[in-house]
């Protein structure tokens, strides 16, 4: 393969057109599934990509075929120069999205509009105030919920991400779906995934099968519509008849979608991850800062990408907790 052609295509003929950029490791929540209870050691500020570095590296990816960029964190809105980052990225000819915990959304509505940001994903893991505080270790439920309503009123496409954990919030599946009765949102149930420090084990998993079982107990079969998934979609999409919104399941654990993967991740400290579950990373930032060509590095990462979940292609391999202790905590990956 020529180093100047198709550098975002891997050996399994998957073209990577979706770049997820974490712009900070910092967050104003401490979600149990994302951040270890003891916290994390932050990268030194000098190791974090600057505004210009984020833009210039993103532009290289766009020039090579990326058509969608999602900003993540940590919590992207806690970065003070977020408006400048958003404004610069908006000049690239890509679909621009963001995943946020929603706490600071009201401050940046006008910036979202100016950048023509299309989709806002909000993390909300419980509709009960006390339980939400238990999960996030902070009391921001009302602020987040009101900001979801604000985004809807302002015409944004809103997706609500809910990580389900057995015995914690799995009894709220139908409550979340009922939100879609009057709100034009998509609720996305995400299977609890293992990362360093989040005390994952298979017994805590609420699977795709579990979720659908709850749905079919609550609604009649003819009320549930399976929506056709978009190309490269990570979610299996559904809708309750005559409800304004929809719901979906992201089954990374029990029913992975690796065959259509088009995603690549850039961490806040400039490390490239070919897979969310990859225990290895490749430093783009050092080469970029030394005026080197990062395209061969990107291609090398693509060509090393495994077919399924970084080689964790069986339940036996995936379910070994020690396997995931060599990966980052979710907060420093960006999802």
C-alpha atoms as a printed R data frame, in Angstrom:
    type eleno elety resid chain resno       x       y      z
1   ATOM     1    CA   UNK     A     1   0.000   0.000  0.000
2   ATOM     2    CA   UNK     A     2   1.369   3.385 -0.989
3   ATOM     3    CA   UNK     A     3   2.022   5.520  2.073
4   ATOM     4    CA   UNK     A     4   0.206   8.435  0.440
5   ATOM     5    CA   UNK     A     5  -2.941   6.502 -0.450
6   ATOM     6    CA   UNK     A     6  -5.665   5.036  1.729
7   ATOM     7    CA   UNK     A     7  -3.718   5.459  4.957
8   ATOM     8    CA   UNK     A     8  -6.966   5.191  6.937
9   ATOM     9    CA   UNK     A     9  -7.849   1.763  5.523
10  ATOM    10    CA   UNK     A    10  -6.872  -1.275  7.581
11  ATOM    11    CA   UNK     A    11  -6.047  -4.830  6.530
12  ATOM    12    CA   UNK     A    12  -9.712  -5.783  6.896
13  ATOM    13    CA   UNK     A    13 -10.701  -3.157  4.278
14  ATOM    14    CA   UNK     A    14 -12.368  -0.886  6.836
15  ATOM    15    CA   UNK     A    15 -12.102   2.790  5.926
16  ATOM    16    CA   UNK     A    16 -11.806   5.036  8.984
17  ATOM    17    CA   UNK     A    17 -13.752   8.233  8.401
18  ATOM    18    CA   UNK     A    18 -14.672   9.082 12.009
19  ATOM    19    CA   UNK     A    19 -12.152  10.740 14.326
20  ATOM    20    CA   UNK     A    20 -12.883  11.077 18.035
21  ATOM    21    CA   UNK     A    21 -10.681  13.712 19.678
22  ATOM    22    CA   UNK     A    22 -10.371  13.969 23.439
23  ATOM    23    CA   UNK     A    23  -9.405  17.557 24.211
24  ATOM    24    CA   UNK     A    24  -8.908  17.187 27.965
25  ATOM    25    CA   UNK     A    25  -8.427  14.567 30.669
26  ATOM    26    CA   UNK     A    26 -10.228  16.754 33.207
27  ATOM    27    CA   UNK     A    27 -13.858  16.372 34.226
28  ATOM    28    CA   UNK     A    28 -16.305  17.947 36.668
29  ATOM    29    CA   UNK     A    29 -17.877  14.547 37.426
30  ATOM    30    CA   UNK     A    30 -16.386  11.360 38.867
31  ATOM    31    CA   UNK     A    31 -18.541   8.662 37.260
32  ATOM    32    CA   UNK     A    32 -17.832   5.229 38.705
33  ATOM    33    CA   UNK     A    33 -17.644   3.467 35.324
34  ATOM    34    CA   UNK     A    34 -15.301   6.112 33.923
35  ATOM    35    CA   UNK     A    35 -12.950   7.273 36.676
36  ATOM    36    CA   UNK     A    36 -11.226   5.127 39.325
37  ATOM    37    CA   UNK     A    37 -12.291   5.934 42.882
38  ATOM    38    CA   UNK     A    38  -8.766   7.146 43.675
39  ATOM    39    CA   UNK     A    39  -8.801   9.497 40.688
40  ATOM    40    CA   UNK     A    40  -6.179   9.620 37.940
41  ATOM    41    CA   UNK     A    41  -2.781  11.168 37.413
42  ATOM    42    CA   UNK     A    42  -3.270  13.899 34.841
43  ATOM    43    CA   UNK     A    43  -0.796  14.377 32.027
44  ATOM    44    CA   UNK     A    44   1.407  17.455 32.490
45  ATOM    45    CA   UNK     A    45  -0.063  20.485 30.746
46  ATOM    46    CA   UNK     A    46   2.880  20.607 28.354
47  ATOM    47    CA   UNK     A    47   1.935  17.118 27.109
48  ATOM    48    CA   UNK     A    48  -1.631  18.108 26.211
49  ATOM    49    CA   UNK     A    49  -2.358  19.142 22.637
50  ATOM    50    CA   UNK     A    50  -2.719  22.885 22.148
51  ATOM    51    CA   UNK     A    51  -5.585  24.446 20.208
52  ATOM    52    CA   UNK     A    52  -3.491  24.764 17.074
53  ATOM    53    CA   UNK     A    53  -2.153  21.220 17.401
54  ATOM    54    CA   UNK     A    54  -5.680  19.827 17.686
55  ATOM    55    CA   UNK     A    55  -6.732  21.705 14.573
56  ATOM    56    CA   UNK     A    56  -3.654  20.945 12.493
57  ATOM    57    CA   UNK     A    57  -3.622  17.237 13.336
58  ATOM    58    CA   UNK     A    58  -7.383  17.019 12.723
59  ATOM    59    CA   UNK     A    59  -6.876  18.690  9.341
60  ATOM    60    CA   UNK     A    60  -4.368  16.029  8.350
61  ATOM    61    CA   UNK     A    61  -6.989  13.365  9.129
62  ATOM    62    CA   UNK     A    62  -9.642  15.275  7.182
63  ATOM    63    CA   UNK     A    63  -7.289  15.599  4.218
64  ATOM    64    CA   UNK     A    64  -6.897  11.809  4.349
65  ATOM    65    CA   UNK     A    65 -10.637  11.106  4.314
66  ATOM    66    CA   UNK     A    66 -12.144  11.752  7.755
67  ATOM    67    CA   UNK     A    67 -15.661  13.143  7.362
68  ATOM    68    CA   UNK     A    68 -16.822  13.234 10.994
69  ATOM    69    CA   UNK     A    69 -15.181  14.584 14.139
70  ATOM    70    CA   UNK     A    70 -16.475  14.157 17.677
71  ATOM    71    CA   UNK     A    71 -15.069  16.132 20.588
72  ATOM    72    CA   UNK     A    72 -14.840  14.244 23.866
73  ATOM    73    CA   UNK     A    73 -12.959  14.324 27.167
74  ATOM    74    CA   UNK     A    74 -12.838  14.043 30.144
75  ATOM    75    CA   UNK     A    75 -15.447  16.735 29.847
76  ATOM    76    CA   UNK     A    76 -14.670  18.857 26.773
77  ATOM    77    CA   UNK     A    77 -16.555  21.906 28.024
78  ATOM    78    CA   UNK     A    78 -14.246  22.370 31.027
79  ATOM    79    CA   UNK     A    79 -11.386  23.301 28.705
80  ATOM    80    CA   UNK     A    80 -11.151  27.099 28.742
81  ATOM    81    CA   UNK     A    81 -10.282  27.419 25.057
82  ATOM    82    CA   UNK     A    82 -13.110  25.121 23.972
83  ATOM    83    CA   UNK     A    83 -14.883  27.885 21.974
84  ATOM    84    CA   UNK     A    84 -11.702  28.520 19.961
85  ATOM    85    CA   UNK     A    85 -11.162  24.794 19.317
86  ATOM    86    CA   UNK     A    86 -14.764  24.451 18.152
87  ATOM    87    CA   UNK     A    87 -14.556  27.514 15.928
88  ATOM    88    CA   UNK     A    88 -11.380  26.313 14.234
89  ATOM    89    CA   UNK     A    89 -12.634  22.763 13.678
90  ATOM    90    CA   UNK     A    90 -15.853  24.158 12.221
91  ATOM    91    CA   UNK     A    91 -13.833  25.472  9.277
92  ATOM    92    CA   UNK     A    92 -13.093  21.892  8.213
93  ATOM    93    CA   UNK     A    93 -15.619  20.270  5.892
94  ATOM    94    CA   UNK     A    94 -16.772  17.619  8.345
95  ATOM    95    CA   UNK     A    95 -19.743  16.656 10.446
96  ATOM    96    CA   UNK     A    96 -18.992  18.011 13.916
97  ATOM    97    CA   UNK     A    97 -20.402  16.450 17.108
98  ATOM    98    CA   UNK     A    98 -19.723  16.455 20.832
99  ATOM    99    CA   UNK     A    99 -20.163  14.150 23.812
100 ATOM   100    CA   UNK     A   100 -20.600  15.997 27.110
101 ATOM   101    CA   UNK     A   101 -21.995  15.440 30.578
102 ATOM   102    CA   UNK     A   102 -24.240  18.438 29.938
103 ATOM   103    CA   UNK     A   103 -23.432  20.506 33.016
104 ATOM   104    CA   UNK     A   104 -22.012  23.491 31.112
105 ATOM   105    CA   UNK     A   105 -24.049  23.219 27.917
106 ATOM   106    CA   UNK     A   106 -26.107  26.372 28.533
107 ATOM   107    CA   UNK     A   107 -22.911  28.455 28.457
108 ATOM   108    CA   UNK     A   108 -22.027  27.288 24.979
109 ATOM   109    CA   UNK     A   109 -25.317  27.092 23.062
110 ATOM   110    CA   UNK     A   110 -24.408  30.071 20.879
111 ATOM   111    CA   UNK     A   111 -20.981  28.570 20.134
112 ATOM   112    CA   UNK     A   112 -22.660  25.294 19.160
113 ATOM   113    CA   UNK     A   113 -24.933  27.149 16.753
114 ATOM   114    CA   UNK     A   114 -22.169  29.220 15.217
115 ATOM   115    CA   UNK     A   115 -20.106  26.091 14.577
116 ATOM   116    CA   UNK     A   116 -23.177  24.344 13.106
117 ATOM   117    CA   UNK     A   117 -22.602  21.504 15.515
118 ATOM   118    CA   UNK     A   118 -25.192  18.902 14.583
119 ATOM   119    CA   UNK     A   119 -25.485  16.350 17.365
120 ATOM   120    CA   UNK     A   120 -25.003  16.612 21.114
121 ATOM   121    CA   UNK     A   121 -24.624  13.418 23.141
122 ATOM   122    CA   UNK     A   122 -25.395  13.902 26.830
123 ATOM   123    CA   UNK     A   123 -24.428  11.398 29.518
124 ATOM   124    CA   UNK     A   124 -27.220  10.725 31.999
125 ATOM   125    CA   UNK     A   125 -27.216   7.416 33.849
126 ATOM   126    CA   UNK     A   126 -30.225   7.712 36.157
127 ATOM   127    CA   UNK     A   127 -33.485   9.633 36.304
128 ATOM   128    CA   UNK     A   128 -33.377   9.513 40.097
129 ATOM   129    CA   UNK     A   129 -31.514  12.410 41.699
130 ATOM   130    CA   UNK     A   130 -29.897  10.413 44.509
131 ATOM   131    CA   UNK     A   131 -28.915   7.507 42.298
132 ATOM   132    CA   UNK     A   132 -27.455   9.851 39.699
133 ATOM   133    CA   UNK     A   133 -25.352  11.406 42.436
134 ATOM   134    CA   UNK     A   134 -24.244   7.926 43.531
135 ATOM   135    CA   UNK     A   135 -23.061   7.125 40.005
136 ATOM   136    CA   UNK     A   136 -21.456  10.486 39.190
137 ATOM   137    CA   UNK     A   137 -20.291  11.306 42.740
138 ATOM   138    CA   UNK     A   138 -21.672  14.813 42.145
139 ATOM   139    CA   UNK     A   139 -25.105  16.486 42.403
140 ATOM   140    CA   UNK     A   140 -25.872  17.940 38.959
141 ATOM   141    CA   UNK     A   141 -28.957  16.033 37.846
142 ATOM   142    CA   UNK     A   142 -31.304  19.010 37.598
143 ATOM   143    CA   UNK     A   143 -28.762  21.099 35.679
144 ATOM   144    CA   UNK     A   144 -28.121  18.320 33.176
145 ATOM   145    CA   UNK     A   145 -31.798  17.523 32.663
146 ATOM   146    CA   UNK     A   146 -32.651  21.193 32.116
147 ATOM   147    CA   UNK     A   147 -29.843  21.501 29.597
148 ATOM   148    CA   UNK     A   148 -31.225  18.517 27.686
149 ATOM   149    CA   UNK     A   149 -34.537  20.359 27.443
150 ATOM   150    CA   UNK     A   150 -32.691  23.519 26.388
151 ATOM   151    CA   UNK     A   151 -30.887  21.704 23.571
152 ATOM   152    CA   UNK     A   152 -34.184  20.275 22.336
153 ATOM   153    CA   UNK     A   153 -35.801  23.717 22.412
154 ATOM   154    CA   UNK     A   154 -32.879  25.132 20.442
155 ATOM   155    CA   UNK     A   155 -33.292  22.521 17.711
156 ATOM   156    CA   UNK     A   156 -30.283  20.271 18.321
157 ATOM   157    CA   UNK     A   157 -30.331  16.519 17.735
158 ATOM   158    CA   UNK     A   158 -29.954  15.115 21.241
159 ATOM   159    CA   UNK     A   159 -28.804  11.657 22.229
160 ATOM   160    CA   UNK     A   160 -28.844  10.605 25.874
161 ATOM   161    CA   UNK     A   161 -26.167   8.061 26.783
162 ATOM   162    CA   UNK     A   162 -26.950   5.737 29.694
163 ATOM   163    CA   UNK     A   163 -24.397   3.169 30.885
164 ATOM   164    CA   UNK     A   164 -26.353   0.348 32.494
165 ATOM   165    CA   UNK     A   165 -24.945  -1.481 35.520
166 ATOM   166    CA   UNK     A   166 -26.802  -4.398 37.078
167 ATOM   167    CA   UNK     A   167 -28.224  -3.603 40.480
168 ATOM   168    CA   UNK     A   168 -27.625   0.114 40.030
169 ATOM   169    CA   UNK     A   169 -29.780   1.532 37.246
170 ATOM   170    CA   UNK     A   170 -31.036  -1.458 35.251
171 ATOM   171    CA   UNK     A   171 -34.531  -1.004 36.676
172 ATOM   172    CA   UNK     A   172 -34.782   2.330 34.847
173 ATOM   173    CA   UNK     A   173 -34.734   1.011 31.285
174 ATOM   174    CA   UNK     A   174 -38.439   1.580 30.715
175 ATOM   175    CA   UNK     A   175 -38.360   4.942 32.520
176 ATOM   176    CA   UNK     A   176 -35.734   6.117 30.054
177 ATOM   177    CA   UNK     A   177 -37.696   4.805 27.078
178 ATOM   178    CA   UNK     A   178 -40.773   6.622 28.344
179 ATOM   179    CA   UNK     A   179 -38.796   9.857 28.029
180 ATOM   180    CA   UNK     A   180 -38.989   9.345 24.271
181 ATOM   181    CA   UNK     A   181 -42.785   9.447 24.369
182 ATOM   182    CA   UNK     A   182 -42.831  13.230 24.422
183 ATOM   183    CA   UNK     A   183 -39.209  14.192 23.834
184 ATOM   184    CA   UNK     A   184 -37.611  13.896 20.353
185 ATOM   185    CA   UNK     A   185 -34.428  12.335 21.712
186 ATOM   186    CA   UNK     A   186 -32.615   9.066 21.256
187 ATOM   187    CA   UNK     A   187 -31.867   7.225 24.485
188 ATOM   188    CA   UNK     A   188 -28.831   4.990 24.035
189 ATOM   189    CA   UNK     A   189 -28.263   2.160 26.490
190 ATOM   190    CA   UNK     A   190 -24.582   1.271 26.647
191 ATOM   191    CA   UNK     A   191 -23.298  -2.035 27.948
192 ATOM   192    CA   UNK     A   192 -20.905  -1.561 30.872
193 ATOM   193    CA   UNK     A   193 -17.390  -1.924 29.467
194 ATOM   194    CA   UNK     A   194 -14.136  -2.766 31.288
195 ATOM   195    CA   UNK     A   195 -11.389  -0.184 31.692
196 ATOM   196    CA   UNK     A   196  -8.621   0.327 34.194
197 ATOM   197    CA   UNK     A   197  -9.959   1.094 37.652
198 ATOM   198    CA   UNK     A   198 -13.721   0.822 37.059
199 ATOM   199    CA   UNK     A   199 -14.192  -2.521 38.921
200 ATOM   200    CA   UNK     A   200 -15.900  -4.168 35.951
201 ATOM   201    CA   UNK     A   201 -16.928  -7.778 36.001
202 ATOM   202    CA   UNK     A   202 -19.333  -9.782 33.879
203 ATOM   203    CA   UNK     A   203 -21.895 -10.057 36.693
204 ATOM   204    CA   UNK     A   204 -22.465  -6.295 36.475
205 ATOM   205    CA   UNK     A   205 -23.275  -6.436 32.778
206 ATOM   206    CA   UNK     A   206 -26.751  -5.577 31.519
207 ATOM   207    CA   UNK     A   207 -26.640  -7.141 28.077
208 ATOM   208    CA   UNK     A   208 -28.447  -6.412 24.841
209 ATOM   209    CA   UNK     A   209 -30.553  -9.503 25.537
210 ATOM   210    CA   UNK     A   210 -31.405  -8.252 29.037
211 ATOM   211    CA   UNK     A   211 -32.429  -4.844 27.726
212 ATOM   212    CA   UNK     A   212 -34.639  -6.219 24.972
213 ATOM   213    CA   UNK     A   213 -36.212  -8.646 27.410
214 ATOM   214    CA   UNK     A   214 -37.293  -5.712 29.579
215 ATOM   215    CA   UNK     A   215 -38.597  -3.871 26.531
216 ATOM   216    CA   UNK     A   216 -40.709  -6.792 25.289
217 ATOM   217    CA   UNK     A   217 -42.176  -7.278 28.751
218 ATOM   218    CA   UNK     A   218 -43.262  -3.642 28.889
219 ATOM   219    CA   UNK     A   219 -44.564  -3.178 25.340
220 ATOM   220    CA   UNK     A   220 -46.521  -5.268 22.882
221 ATOM   221    CA   UNK     A   221 -44.509  -6.636 19.952
222 ATOM   222    CA   UNK     A   222 -46.434  -4.550 17.429
223 ATOM   223    CA   UNK     A   223 -45.562  -1.408 19.388
224 ATOM   224    CA   UNK     A   224 -41.810  -1.964 18.973
225 ATOM   225    CA   UNK     A   225 -40.193  -1.043 15.670
226 ATOM   226    CA   UNK     A   226 -36.663  -2.053 14.733
227 ATOM   227    CA   UNK     A   227 -35.228   0.950 12.915
228 ATOM   228    CA   UNK     A   228 -32.731   0.420 10.128
229 ATOM   229    CA   UNK     A   229 -29.246   1.223 11.426
230 ATOM   230    CA   UNK     A   230 -27.167   3.819  9.650
231 ATOM   231    CA   UNK     A   231 -23.962   2.773  7.926
232 ATOM   232    CA   UNK     A   232 -21.181   2.194 10.494
233 ATOM   233    CA   UNK     A   233 -23.690   2.668 13.312
234 ATOM   234    CA   UNK     A   234 -22.554   1.380 16.692
235 ATOM   235    CA   UNK     A   235 -26.124   1.157 17.963
236 ATOM   236    CA   UNK     A   236 -29.052  -1.155 17.306
237 ATOM   237    CA   UNK     A   237 -31.990   1.196 16.956
238 ATOM   238    CA   UNK     A   238 -35.630   0.869 18.040
239 ATOM   239    CA   UNK     A   239 -38.721   2.992 18.408
240 ATOM   240    CA   UNK     A   240 -41.983   2.661 20.295
241 ATOM   241    CA   UNK     A   241 -44.964   3.285 18.051
242 ATOM   242    CA   UNK     A   242 -46.157   6.914 18.067
243 ATOM   243    CA   UNK     A   243 -43.392   8.047 20.455
244 ATOM   244    CA   UNK     A   244 -41.525  11.171 19.370
245 ATOM   245    CA   UNK     A   245 -38.100   9.782 20.102
246 ATOM   246    CA   UNK     A   246 -36.329   6.445 19.855
247 ATOM   247    CA   UNK     A   247 -33.939   4.228 21.790
248 ATOM   248    CA   UNK     A   248 -30.902   2.168 20.950
249 ATOM   249    CA   UNK     A   249 -28.490  -0.340 22.431
250 ATOM   250    CA   UNK     A   250 -24.711  -0.192 22.089
251 ATOM   251    CA   UNK     A   251 -23.608  -3.761 22.734
252 ATOM   252    CA   UNK     A   252 -19.820  -3.504 22.686
253 ATOM   253    CA   UNK     A   253 -19.479  -6.489 25.016
254 ATOM   254    CA   UNK     A   254 -22.057  -9.069 23.933
255 ATOM   255    CA   UNK     A   255 -22.566  -8.182 20.284
256 ATOM   256    CA   UNK     A   256 -19.685  -6.035 19.013
257 ATOM   257    CA   UNK     A   257 -19.880  -4.122 15.760
258 ATOM   258    CA   UNK     A   258 -16.220  -4.378 14.772
259 ATOM   259    CA   UNK     A   259 -16.885  -5.483 11.209
260 ATOM   260    CA   UNK     A   260 -18.149  -2.002 10.323
261 ATOM   261    CA   UNK     A   261 -15.811  -0.001 12.563
262 ATOM   262    CA   UNK     A   262 -14.812   3.335 11.042
263 ATOM   263    CA   UNK     A   263 -13.555   5.004 14.247
264 ATOM   264    CA   UNK     A   264 -10.131   6.074 15.373
265 ATOM   265    CA   UNK     A   265  -9.287   7.880 18.612
266 ATOM   266    CA   UNK     A   266  -6.868  10.652 19.460
267 ATOM   267    CA   UNK     A   267  -6.255  11.222 23.154
268 ATOM   268    CA   UNK     A   268  -5.735  14.632 24.747
269 ATOM   269    CA   UNK     A   269  -2.005  13.976 25.018
270 ATOM   270    CA   UNK     A   270  -1.722  13.127 21.351
271 ATOM   271    CA   UNK     A   271  -1.762   9.326 21.448
272 ATOM   272    CA   UNK     A   272  -3.501   7.451 18.642
273 ATOM   273    CA   UNK     A   273  -5.649   4.446 19.564
274 ATOM   274    CA   UNK     A   274  -6.871   2.216 16.782
275 ATOM   275    CA   UNK     A   275  -9.385   0.501 19.063
276 ATOM   276    CA   UNK     A   276 -11.179   1.494 22.255
277 ATOM   277    CA   UNK     A   277  -9.882  -1.699 23.877
278 ATOM   278    CA   UNK     A   278  -6.321  -1.353 22.614
279 ATOM   279    CA   UNK     A   279  -3.665  -1.586 25.319
280 ATOM   280    CA   UNK     A   280  -1.096   0.026 23.041
281 ATOM   281    CA   UNK     A   281  -0.963   3.613 21.829
282 ATOM   282    CA   UNK     A   282   1.106   5.480 19.277
283 ATOM   283    CA   UNK     A   283   2.500   8.947 19.897
284 ATOM   284    CA   UNK     A   284   1.528  11.348 17.130
285 ATOM   285    CA   UNK     A   285   2.181  14.526 19.073
286 ATOM   286    CA   UNK     A   286   5.929  14.068 19.566
287 ATOM   287    CA   UNK     A   287   6.496  13.512 15.856
288 ATOM   288    CA   UNK     A   288   4.244  16.424 14.970
289 ATOM   289    CA   UNK     A   289   6.085  18.746 17.370
290 ATOM   290    CA   UNK     A   290   9.386  17.682 15.786
291 ATOM   291    CA   UNK     A   291   8.020  18.665 12.354
292 ATOM   292    CA   UNK     A   292   7.833  15.034 11.314
293 ATOM   293    CA   UNK     A   293   5.327  13.441  8.957
294 ATOM   294    CA   UNK     A   294   2.609  11.717 11.003
295 ATOM   295    CA   UNK     A   295   0.893  10.069  8.036
296 ATOM   296    CA   UNK     A   296   3.165   6.980  8.011
297 ATOM   297    CA   UNK     A   297   2.513   6.610 11.751
298 ATOM   298    CA   UNK     A   298  -1.235   6.766 11.208
299 ATOM   299    CA   UNK     A   299  -1.013   4.155  8.479
300 ATOM   300    CA   UNK     A   300   1.057   1.860 10.678
301 ATOM   301    CA   UNK     A   301  -1.612   2.022 13.384
302 ATOM   302    CA   UNK     A   302  -4.296   1.232 10.828
303 ATOM   303    CA   UNK     A   303  -2.405  -1.754  9.480
304 ATOM   304    CA   UNK     A   304  -1.939  -3.150 12.992
305 ATOM   305    CA   UNK     A   305  -5.628  -2.922 13.856
306 ATOM   306    CA   UNK     A   306  -7.157  -6.269 14.827
307 ATOM   307    CA   UNK     A   307 -10.382  -7.553 13.303
308 ATOM   308    CA   UNK     A   308 -12.276  -7.743 16.609
309 ATOM   309    CA   UNK     A   309 -11.779  -5.672 19.798
310 ATOM   310    CA   UNK     A   310  -7.989  -5.572 19.731
311 ATOM   311    CA   UNK     A   311  -7.863  -9.353 19.470
312 ATOM   312    CA   UNK     A   312 -10.296 -10.005 22.315
313 ATOM   313    CA   UNK     A   313 -12.407 -12.086 19.964
314 ATOM   314    CA   UNK     A   314 -13.895 -14.572 22.426
315 ATOM   315    CA   UNK     A   315 -15.869 -14.085 25.653
316 ATOM   316    CA   UNK     A   316 -13.137 -15.936 27.527
317 ATOM   317    CA   UNK     A   317 -10.469 -13.453 26.431
318 ATOM   318    CA   UNK     A   318 -12.676 -10.416 26.935
319 ATOM   319    CA   UNK     A   319 -13.935 -11.399 30.384
320 ATOM   320    CA   UNK     A   320 -10.470 -11.544 31.951
321 ATOM   321    CA   UNK     A   321 -10.432  -8.427 34.117
322 ATOM   322    CA   UNK     A   322  -6.635  -8.291 34.200
323 ATOM   323    CA   UNK     A   323  -6.617  -7.880 30.428
324 ATOM   324    CA   UNK     A   324  -8.204  -4.447 30.732
325 ATOM   325    CA   UNK     A   325  -5.988  -3.156 33.532
326 ATOM   326    CA   UNK     A   326  -3.353  -2.429 30.878
327 ATOM   327    CA   UNK     A   327  -5.720  -0.067 29.069
328 ATOM   328    CA   UNK     A   328  -6.405   3.504 30.150
329 ATOM   329    CA   UNK     A   329  -9.288   4.561 32.330
330 ATOM   330    CA   UNK     A   330 -12.218   5.686 30.177
331 ATOM   331    CA   UNK     A   331 -11.829   9.304 31.291
332 ATOM   332    CA   UNK     A   332  -8.442   9.582 29.570
333 ATOM   333    CA   UNK     A   333  -9.549   7.820 26.375
334 ATOM   334    CA   UNK     A   334 -12.599   9.850 25.485
335 ATOM   335    CA   UNK     A   335 -14.895   6.928 24.671
